[in-house]
Amino acid sequence: MIELVGGVLILLGAAFHFSAGLGMFRMPDVYTRMQAATKASTLGNTLVLAGIAFFHPGWSLKLIVIVYFVFMTNPVSSHALARAAHAIRNSMGRTPVVDALRDARQDRQRVMWRILVAIVVASFGLIFATVAISHVEQQSLRPLAESYVRLVPEALRAPNVVTGILLTYRAFDTLGEVAVLFMVAAGVGLVLTSSERGNDDTPGPGRRAVTQSSEIVRTGAQVLGPLTAIFAAYIIMNGHLSAGGGFQGGAVIASGIVLMLLASPSYQLDLKFLSVAESAAGVLFVVSGIAGLLFAGGFLDNRILPLGQFGAFFSAGAIPLLSVLLGVKVGCELSVILDRFRP
């Protein structure tokens, strides 16, 4: 009976997820698509997690924490996206609508909402405080972690245990995370798409006038831009030796793009090149994984290339190559997301 209830909840959650995806394509403008995606997906996630709790009662505490983060991140991120769409004057559809952001809010209503939010946040804070106080730090590694710490230097010849785990033993997880980031970039592009957003600098109903940055910002970008690129390359290429890797290096690449856009607001990113580079990096990443199946011991096995000497720059097999591909893919995807938030 319990499993039946869990299955029904998961099925209902899947139905709400389907309605969220349908709303993303059927709704006429950014704000209605945002409403459909946020409300339906939040309820869908909650129902799916509740259904899982019926199948695995021991996971209840972890699932409550996940539900909390869903409740906190979904509305906040959707609110930020809606604000960004309103800031770049994204149209609200063809029929006349009320722009709630321009209407004055009643003071009493705002106070009541703030009190309610404060109570909810304080309640969840109390739950987390209880969990944190009762937490006991382990004095030794778990058997799985201990085996990773031993195997990565021995079998993979990589001093950075975290990078070795992410790009070999848990490569499917890394591939899934990159796929999630790609879907985020595609989703942001879909939600913030505006037919009135042109490619010129002429102010219009869908664009603001481009304001030139100050000389200090332009000079700082000229100095820091090359240093940011070198730092990103260093983080990516040395990910198997020290702290860093493809994800971190890709984020640094995106920060360099932010700096460039701040210095030159009218500059248009070559989205076609970014798309081709991102796709090529993704394809080569998967091809490297298939090569591991054919010529080594498994998918994304780093032994398709010589392992080299432990601690050397050219070592750890294919891990440096995978870090480069991961950095290019993450950097391109984050750059596309940043471009969508431009005025």
TAGICOR-V797717 format. One line per field, one symbol per residue. ss: DSSP state (~ for helix, > for strand, _ for the rest). psi: psi as a letter, one per 20 degrees, with the letter a starting at -180 (. if undefined). burial: + if it has 24 or more other C-alpha atoms within 12 Angstrom, else -. A space follows every 50 residues. Layout:
ss = ???
psi = ???
burial = ???
This chain:
ss = _~~~~~~~~~~~~~~~~~~~~~~~~~___~~~~~~~~~~~~~~~~~~~~~ ~~~~~_~~~~~~~~~~~~~~~~~~~~~~~~~~~~~~~____________~ ~~____~~~~~~~~~~~~~~~~~~~~~~~~~~~~________~~~~~~~~ ~~~~~~____~~~~~~~~~_~~~~~~~~~~~~~~~~~~~~~_________ ___>__>_______~~~~~~~~~~~~~~~~~~~~~~~________~~~~~ ~~~~~~~~~~~~~_______~~~~~~~~~~~~~~~~~~~~~~~~~_____ _~~~______________~~~~~~~~~~~~~~~~~~~~~~___
psi = gghgggggggggghghgghghhhhhhqhrghhhggghggghghggggghh hhhhhnhijgghhggghghghhhghghhgggggghhhjlpqjrhqprpnh hiqpqphgggggghggghggghghhgghhgghhipppqirqrgghhhghh hghghikohohgghghjfhlhhgghhghhghghgghgghggjppiioaja jpqahjqqpppqrrhgggghhhghghhggggghggghjhihapaaggghh hhghhhgggghhhnhippqnhgghggggggggghghhhghhhhhibiapk pijiqphappirgnakcjghghggggggggggghhgghhhjq.
burial = -----+--++-+++-++-+++-++---+++++++++++++++++++++++ ++++--------++--++-++--++--+--++++++-+++++-------- -----------------------------------------------++- -++-+++++++++++++++-+--++--++-++--+-++++++++--+--- -----++-------------+---+--++-+++++++++++--+++++++ +++++++++++++++++++----++-+++-++-+++-++--+------++ +++++-++----+-+++++++++++++++++++++++++++++
